Amino acid sequence: MNMEHLRAFLCLAERGNFSDAARDMGMSQPSLSKKIRRLEDVLGADLFMRTTHQTSLSAFGRNFLDEARNLLDHSNRVMERGQKLARGRAGTIRIGFTFSVMDLLTTILPQFSENDARFDIVLEDMSSGEQEHALKTGQIDVGFMRHGRNEELNFLSLTHDNLVLLVPRDRHDIVGLADISSSNLPLVRFKKTFSYGIYDRTEQILNASLVQPAYTLWFNESLSVIQVVCSGLACAIIHRSSLSILSETEKNFTVHEIRHPSARWEVGMATYDVGINPARDIFRQKIFSYYNLEKFV
């Protein structure tokens, strides 16, 4: 099927007038009419009902409209892919990431794009658990995530993140987890739906510390947690990486370290090395060659 005939059909369907559609496509009205007629001959049915003053879609034309759009979209994607290959571009790298790796990722990706322009980069905001599944099902090529227990994934540790206790700046009586029980402030925690990993680690820390907050507030969003603490309404256990987006003047809180094995975790690059995936392999090789990895530890 001729894609130019499909473009003519879609343009005429939108404009509803041969003269307007021909002008939009930069061709004469007889040329447009010829393309429409040839498409109708191929399909074996009329796409339009024509009168002296109006051109409207036939019942068949209305049914064919979505199919035509899908065909043309697919054709455009194929053509774009071919043009990229002709320019030496190798395709698309789909990268999953969590907030814990944002500083690392914003350092790596600009240098990768500058040094290897063969790939388009598509970023997907995913939890570490979601990335594990997405890597194994081929939805993403590379994951930047928390180190998990999945031994099928090839994991390269690049940095770390940790949980800290966030306290309103004027609450000098709270200097650690043990002080939460005696304070009158609630403790903000993240729901399981936000991150099961953070939820589970926080649970282990509180159980080991025998902390009994006055009551618990459950949140799904880091910035909301920070705002509540800055307002003096609560304390919070939060991942340190979420604080990096704030300026110094916005940090109306005090950060206290949490000394527990569950409070710290490795973050890095994960791949699922099954099957042929040139984008994955080239990207990983470039990361190895671009960086002295010790600097991120």
Disulfide bonds with the S-S distance in Angstrom:
none
